[in-house]
Amino acid sequence: MQQRPGRRSRVPRAVLAAAAGLGVIAGLTLRTARHAGVLDPGTPDPELAVSLRLVCAAAVLAAGTLTYLTLVRNRDEPLAMACLPGLVVTGVVLRHLVVTLPHVARFQPSARIAPGAGAWVLLVSGVAMTVTGLAAAFAVRRAG
């Protein structure tokens, strides 16, 4: 039984996109910020906001759907679009890391707020989805 050309590389990319989606789900359940001290009353919680978590969850749903379509249709075109949800997750987490956390000194410098494990898992998963989608896009372009 011979395998069609391109089939070999399609499944690992789809598996990587699915694993990255599971990584985002895992990252959404973990804390995205940790602080040793107690914040002053009325200080905004440094955790990733619920609305941003919902955006990440919607991106995972989109990436999962695209992965499923890739496997069902035996074509890389749907998976190529997985870079878009990956960019969404990466952008949300970078916003959380770059915009929110550096301004912690105005809340309470002694709190020592740092990115939590969830933020790093989300960032790695978003980058993995983006890279997977781009690899599939280059495969489609090369084949076409």
Summary of the structure (lengths in Angstrom):
residues: 144
radius of gyration: 18.2
end to end distance: 25.2
largest distance: 67.3
contacts: 473
relative contact order: 0.23
helix: 73%
strand: 3%
